[in-house]
Amino acid sequence: MTASLPDIASTPPGSITIARHGRPDANREAWLDWRGYEDWWDNLYQPASLAPGQSAPDALVEAAAASHTVFASTLQRAIETAQAVAPERDLVIDPVFVEAELPPPPMPGKFMAKTWGVFARCSWWMGQARGRESRVEAEARADAAVLRLIEAAAAGPVVLCAHGWFNRMMRPHLRRRNWVCVRDGGDTYWSWRRYEYRPE
């Protein structure tokens, strides 16, 4: 069910900036079977901190400095990204923004973790959740996450530090509510997009 849109007609809301986290400290070139990848995802990648030696882009730091609210998911790589982007700011840490699950398909062979990520995302997208959050459930969460950002933007600009795929899942929900991407930075680590409200 699609969440309702708050009343933002009277006062234009602030912008919404959605960033991907920095590079995690996890070896995406490790060779694994599907069970090994599942363990890697749960116990290495998901709890990973950022790899050392990174710094936030100046323009993203400036966007956070001008924002009213800085959000992060509950995963460490997103929290550390938000801390780098907005040092000394109080963060709003919310599990609604965590990355969509990546359950690997139980297939033979060993592949690099990043290759398993492609297999897992394709099979998950086609409905193979293997007992984890499904695509349908993640779509509903993406809708709720967008509503959370829109509500916060009523008080001023918002910055979110979250995850590549879930950030992508939020885009159609933003578009449907008349939020337009005015700055497209791609999908690499530390990249971000900025959205502004455009009433019909």
C-alpha positions as CSV (number, residue, x, y, z in Angstrom):
1,M,0.0,0.0,0.0
2,T,1.4,3.4,-1.0
3,A,1.8,5.8,1.9
4,S,0.0,9.1,1.7
5,L,1.8,12.3,0.8
6,P,2.1,15.0,3.5
7,D,0.7,18.4,2.8
8,I,3.6,20.4,1.3
9,A,1.7,22.7,-0.9
10,S,1.8,25.7,1.4
11,T,5.6,25.8,2.0
12,P,8.1,24.5,-0.6
13,P,10.1,21.7,1.1
14,G,13.9,21.5,1.2
15,S,15.9,19.4,-1.2
16,I,16.5,15.7,-0.6
17,T,20.1,14.5,-1.2
18,I,20.6,10.7,-1.3
19,A,24.2,9.4,-1.1
20,R,25.8,6.0,-1.4
21,H,28.2,5.1,1.3
22,G,32.0,4.9,0.9
23,R,34.0,1.8,0.0
24,P,33.5,-0.9,2.7
25,D,36.4,-2.8,4.2
26,A,35.4,-6.1,2.6
27,N,37.1,-8.1,-0.1
28,R,34.6,-8.3,-3.0
29,E,37.1,-10.4,-5.0
30,A,37.1,-13.4,-2.6
31,W,36.2,-16.7,-4.3
32,L,33.3,-18.4,-2.7
33,D,30.6,-21.0,-3.3
34,W,27.0,-19.9,-2.7
35,R,27.1,-20.8,1.0
36,G,30.4,-19.0,1.4
37,Y,28.8,-15.9,-0.2
38,E,25.8,-16.0,2.1
39,D,28.3,-16.1,5.1
40,W,30.3,-13.3,3.5
41,W,27.3,-11.1,3.1
42,D,25.9,-11.7,6.6
43,N,29.2,-11.7,8.6
44,L,31.7,-9.7,6.6
45,Y,30.0,-7.2,4.2
46,Q,26.9,-6.2,6.2
47,P,28.8,-5.4,9.4
48,A,31.8,-3.9,7.6
49,S,33.2,-0.5,8.4
50,L,34.6,1.8,5.7
51,A,38.0,0.9,4.3
52,P,40.7,3.3,5.6
53,G,42.1,6.2,3.7
54,Q,38.8,7.7,2.3
55,S,37.3,11.1,2.6
56,A,34.0,12.6,1.8
57,P,33.6,14.8,-1.4
58,D,33.7,18.5,-0.5
59,A,30.4,19.1,-2.3
60,L,28.6,16.5,-0.3
61,V,30.0,17.9,2.9
62,E,28.7,21.3,1.9
63,A,25.3,19.8,1.2
64,A,25.2,18.2,4.6
65,A,26.4,21.5,6.3
66,A,23.4,23.3,4.7
67,S,20.9,20.5,5.6
68,H,18.4,20.5,8.4
69,T,18.6,16.7,8.9
70,V,21.2,14.0,8.1
71,F,20.0,10.5,8.0
72,A,21.9,7.2,7.8
73,S,20.9,3.5,7.8
74,T,21.8,1.4,10.8
75,L,24.6,-0.3,8.9
76,Q,28.1,0.7,10.0
77,R,29.3,1.7,6.5
78,A,26.4,4.1,6.2
79,I,26.8,5.6,9.7
80,E,30.6,6.2,9.1
81,T,29.8,7.8,5.7
82,A,27.3,10.1,7.4
83,Q,29.9,10.9,10.1
84,A,32.4,11.8,7.5
85,V,29.9,13.9,5.6
86,A,28.5,15.7,8.6
87,P,31.1,15.7,11.4
88,E,29.8,16.7,14.8
89,R,26.2,16.6,13.6
90,D,23.6,14.5,15.4
91,L,22.5,11.8,12.9
92,V,19.1,10.3,12.5
93,I,19.8,6.5,12.2
94,D,16.9,4.5,10.9
95,P,16.7,0.9,9.8
96,V,14.1,1.8,7.1
97,F,17.1,2.8,4.9
98,V,19.2,-0.4,5.1
99,E,20.3,-2.2,1.9
100,A,17.9,-4.7,0.3
101,E,18.9,-8.3,0.9
102,L,21.1,-10.3,-1.4
103,P,20.3,-14.0,-0.9
104,P,22.4,-16.1,-3.4
105,P,20.8,-18.7,-5.6
106,P,21.9,-22.2,-4.5
107,M,23.9,-23.0,-7.6
108,P,27.2,-24.9,-8.1
109,G,30.6,-23.3,-8.6
110,K,32.8,-20.7,-7.1
111,F,32.8,-17.1,-8.1
112,M,34.0,-13.8,-6.8
113,A,31.8,-12.1,-4.2
114,K,31.0,-9.3,-6.6
115,T,29.9,-11.8,-9.2
116,W,27.6,-13.6,-6.6
117,G,26.2,-10.1,-5.9
118,V,25.0,-9.9,-9.5
119,F,23.6,-13.5,-9.5
120,A,21.9,-12.8,-6.1
121,R,20.3,-9.5,-7.2
122,C,18.9,-10.9,-10.4
123,S,17.4,-13.9,-8.6
124,W,16.1,-11.8,-5.8
125,W,14.5,-9.4,-8.3
126,M,12.8,-12.3,-9.9
127,G,11.3,-13.3,-6.6
128,Q,13.8,-15.7,-5.0
129,A,14.1,-14.3,-1.5
130,R,14.9,-17.6,0.3
131,G,13.2,-16.6,3.5
132,R,14.7,-13.1,3.6
133,E,13.0,-9.7,2.8
134,S,11.4,-10.1,-0.6
135,R,11.4,-7.6,-3.5
136,V,7.8,-6.8,-2.7
137,E,8.6,-6.2,0.9
138,A,11.6,-4.0,0.0
139,E,9.4,-2.0,-2.4
140,A,7.0,-1.3,0.4
141,R,9.9,-0.3,2.6
142,A,11.3,2.0,-0.1
143,D,7.9,3.8,-0.2
144,A,8.0,4.2,3.6
145,A,11.6,5.5,3.4
146,V,10.7,8.1,0.8
147,L,7.8,9.3,2.9
148,R,10.2,9.6,5.9
149,L,12.5,11.8,3.8
150,I,9.6,13.9,2.5
151,E,8.3,14.5,5.9
152,A,11.7,15.6,7.1
153,A,12.2,17.9,4.1
154,A,9.2,19.9,5.2
155,A,11.6,21.4,7.8
156,G,14.5,22.0,5.4
157,P,17.1,20.2,3.2
158,V,17.8,16.6,4.0
159,V,20.8,14.4,3.4
160,L,20.7,10.6,3.5
161,C,23.7,8.3,3.5
162,A,22.6,4.8,2.6
163,H,23.1,2.1,0.0
164,G,23.4,1.6,-3.8
165,W,20.5,-0.7,-4.6
166,F,18.0,0.6,-2.0
167,N,18.7,4.2,-3.1
168,R,17.8,3.0,-6.6
169,M,14.6,1.5,-5.3
170,M,13.5,4.8,-3.8
171,R,13.8,6.7,-7.1
172,P,10.4,5.7,-8.6
173,H,8.6,6.5,-5.4
174,L,10.2,10.0,-5.4
175,R,9.2,10.5,-9.0
176,R,5.7,9.5,-8.4
177,R,5.4,12.2,-5.8
178,N,6.8,14.9,-8.1
179,W,10.4,14.9,-6.8
180,V,12.8,15.6,-9.7
181,C,16.4,14.6,-9.8
182,V,18.4,17.9,-10.4
183,R,21.8,16.5,-9.8
184,D,22.7,12.9,-10.9
185,G,26.1,11.8,-9.5
186,G,25.8,8.1,-10.6
187,D,26.1,5.0,-8.4
188,T,29.7,4.7,-7.3
189,Y,30.9,4.9,-3.7
190,W,30.4,8.4,-2.3
191,S,28.1,9.4,-5.2
192,W,24.8,11.2,-4.7
193,R,21.7,12.5,-6.3
194,R,19.7,15.6,-5.3
195,Y,16.0,15.8,-5.7
196,E,13.7,18.9,-5.6
197,Y,9.9,19.0,-5.4
198,R,8.2,20.2,-8.6
199,P,4.4,20.5,-8.1
200,E,2.3,19.7,-11.1
